[in-house]
Amino acid sequence: MSLDGHRAHLHHVQGHNVVLDIGGDIGALLIYTSPRRAGDEIEVCPAQQPWRRIHSQVHARFVGDATVYAAVYPELEAGEYVCCEESSARPPFTISGGAVTELDWR
């Protein structure tokens, strides 16, 4: 727990750790994808603010002995979000403060 009440979590990516700074009304998002999406950027936005696009690139992530492919959004305001990919018919999802939302798009 940091001094401002946020919890820091580490997520290993290509030799580096990603710090998830969550707490209060700030949460994080992990979108798991297939390996073929490696290098792709995925944009999300608050459902009521489609102009506020937030993107993250899909990378190989090493979790214990496993390798997964995921886009990480380490700091998002709580609320309802949607995927901004034009061809996406994915349902909205909710980011909760102090929590990590995980979506499996494999």
C-alpha positions as CSV (number, residue, x, y, z in Angstrom):
1,M,0.0,0.0,0.0
2,S,1.4,3.4,-0.9
3,L,1.1,6.6,1.1
4,D,-1.9,7.7,-1.0
5,G,-3.9,4.6,-0.3
6,H,-3.3,2.9,-3.7
7,R,-2.1,-0.6,-3.9
8,A,0.8,-1.3,-6.3
9,H,0.9,-4.7,-8.1
10,L,3.7,-5.9,-10.3
11,H,3.1,-7.6,-13.7
12,H,6.2,-8.9,-15.6
13,V,6.4,-8.0,-19.3
14,Q,9.4,-8.7,-21.6
15,G,12.0,-8.4,-18.8
16,H,10.2,-5.5,-17.1
17,N,7.6,-5.2,-14.4
18,V,4.4,-3.2,-14.8
19,V,3.2,-1.4,-11.7
20,L,-0.6,-1.3,-11.3
21,D,-1.4,1.7,-9.2
22,I,-4.9,1.0,-7.9
23,G,-7.0,2.2,-5.0
24,G,-9.7,4.6,-4.2
25,D,-11.6,5.2,-7.5
26,I,-8.7,3.8,-9.6
27,G,-8.6,0.3,-11.0
28,A,-6.6,-1.6,-13.6
29,L,-7.5,-3.8,-16.6
30,L,-5.9,-6.9,-18.1
31,I,-7.1,-8.1,-21.5
32,Y,-5.8,-11.6,-22.3
33,T,-5.5,-12.3,-26.0
34,S,-4.2,-15.0,-28.4
35,P,-0.5,-14.8,-29.3
36,R,-1.5,-13.6,-32.8
37,R,-2.5,-10.3,-31.3
38,A,1.1,-9.6,-30.0
39,G,2.1,-6.1,-31.0
40,D,-1.5,-5.0,-31.6
41,E,-2.8,-2.0,-29.7
42,I,-6.3,-2.3,-28.1
43,E,-8.2,0.9,-27.4
44,V,-10.8,1.2,-24.6
45,C,-12.8,4.2,-23.5
46,P,-15.3,5.2,-20.9
47,A,-18.7,4.2,-22.2
48,Q,-20.1,7.8,-21.9
49,Q,-16.9,9.4,-23.3
50,P,-15.9,7.8,-26.6
51,W,-13.4,10.5,-27.3
52,R,-11.3,9.6,-24.2
53,R,-9.5,6.6,-25.9
54,I,-6.9,4.8,-23.9
55,H,-4.6,2.3,-25.6
56,S,-2.3,-0.4,-24.6
57,Q,-0.1,-2.8,-26.7
58,V,-0.4,-6.6,-26.4
59,H,2.8,-8.1,-25.1
60,A,4.0,-11.6,-24.0
61,R,3.6,-11.6,-20.2
62,F,5.4,-14.1,-18.0
63,V,3.3,-15.3,-15.0
64,G,5.2,-18.0,-13.1
65,D,6.1,-20.7,-15.7
66,A,3.4,-19.6,-18.1
67,T,3.4,-17.1,-21.0
68,V,0.2,-15.2,-21.7
69,Y,-0.4,-12.4,-24.1
70,A,-2.2,-9.4,-22.7
71,A,-2.7,-5.7,-22.8
72,V,-2.3,-4.0,-19.4
73,Y,-4.0,-0.7,-18.5
74,P,-2.4,0.1,-15.1
75,E,-4.5,3.0,-14.0
76,L,-8.1,3.6,-15.0
77,E,-10.9,5.6,-13.3
78,A,-13.7,3.4,-12.0
79,G,-16.7,3.2,-14.3
80,E,-18.2,1.4,-17.4
81,Y,-15.9,1.0,-20.4
82,V,-16.2,-0.3,-23.9
83,C,-13.7,-1.6,-26.5
84,C,-13.2,1.0,-29.3
85,E,-12.2,-1.4,-32.0
86,E,-14.5,-0.8,-34.9
87,S,-15.1,-4.5,-35.6
88,S,-15.7,-5.3,-31.9
89,A,-19.0,-6.5,-30.7
90,R,-17.7,-7.0,-27.2
91,P,-19.9,-6.1,-24.2
92,P,-19.2,-3.2,-21.9
93,F,-17.1,-4.0,-18.8
94,T,-16.8,-2.3,-15.4
95,I,-13.6,-1.0,-13.8
96,S,-13.9,-1.0,-10.0
97,G,-11.7,1.1,-7.8
98,G,-9.0,-0.9,-6.0
99,A,-9.4,-3.9,-8.2
100,V,-8.0,-5.5,-11.3
101,T,-10.6,-6.4,-14.0
102,E,-9.5,-9.3,-16.2
103,L,-11.0,-10.0,-19.6
104,D,-10.3,-13.2,-21.5
105,W,-10.4,-12.5,-25.3
106,R,-8.5,-15.6,-26.3
